[in-house]
């Protein structure tokens, strides 16, 4: 799975689960500061992304994910996606 496909999947999950505009889901967007996600919305996004991609994010993954690009990279790693 390519990073573009992962990004598209994240945008779809964010639209469905959080009613976010998919256009706002760009790699540089910060989850808290730019997208306005609070702790509950972050957990909702994490759970929905795990279900969508059929992966489990570890606590150490959570600690390093601050932007959409970080989330894409973590998922690419789990899915064996294309390199950065």
C-alpha positions in Angstrom: 0.0 0.0 0.0 1.4 3.4 -1.0 1.6 6.4 1.3 -0.9 8.1 -0.9 -3.4 5.3 -0.4 -2.8 5.4 3.3 -3.4 9.2 3.4 -6.6 8.7 1.4 -7.7 6.1 3.9 -7.0 8.3 6.9 -8.9 11.2 5.2 -11.9 8.9 4.7 -11.8 7.7 8.3 -11.5 11.3 9.6 -14.5 12.3 7.4 -16.7 9.4 8.6 -15.7 9.2 12.2 -14.9 12.8 13.1 -16.8 14.8 10.4 -13.5 16.4 9.3 -13.1 17.9 5.9 -10.9 15.4 4.0 -9.1 18.3 2.3 -7.8 19.3 5.8 -6.0 15.9 6.1 -2.7 16.8 4.6 0.7 15.5 5.6 1.8 18.7 7.4 -1.4 19.1 9.4 -0.8 18.7 13.1 -3.5 16.5 14.8 -4.1 18.7 17.8 -3.1 22.2 16.7 -4.3 22.3 13.1 -7.1 19.7 13.1 -8.4 20.6 16.6 -8.4 17.0 17.9 -8.8 16.6 21.7 -7.9 13.5 23.6 -11.3 11.8 22.9 -11.1 12.6 19.1 -7.5 11.3 19.0 -8.6 8.0 20.6 -11.5 7.8 18.1 -9.2 8.4 15.2 -6.7 5.9 16.4 -9.3 3.2 16.9 -11.0 3.9 13.6 -7.6 3.9 11.8 -6.6 0.6 13.4 -10.0 -0.9 12.3 -9.8 0.5 8.8 -6.2 -0.7 8.1 -6.4 -3.8 10.3 -3.3 -2.9 12.3 -2.5 -2.2 16.0 -0.7 1.0 16.9 1.6 0.5 19.9 2.0 3.0 22.7 5.4 4.0 21.3 3.7 4.7 18.0 1.3 7.0 19.8 4.1 8.9 21.4 5.7 9.8 18.0 2.6 10.7 16.1 2.0 14.4 16.0 1.1 15.1 12.4 -0.8 13.4 9.6 2.6 12.5 8.0 3.7 10.8 11.3 0.5 8.7 11.2 1.0 7.8 7.6 4.6 6.8 8.3 3.6 4.6 11.3 0.9 2.9 9.3 3.2 2.4 6.3 5.7 0.7 8.6 3.0 -1.6 10.0 1.6 -2.3 6.5 5.0 -2.7 4.8 4.3 0.2 2.6 6.6 2.2 0.4 9.6 4.0 2.1 9.5 7.7 2.9 
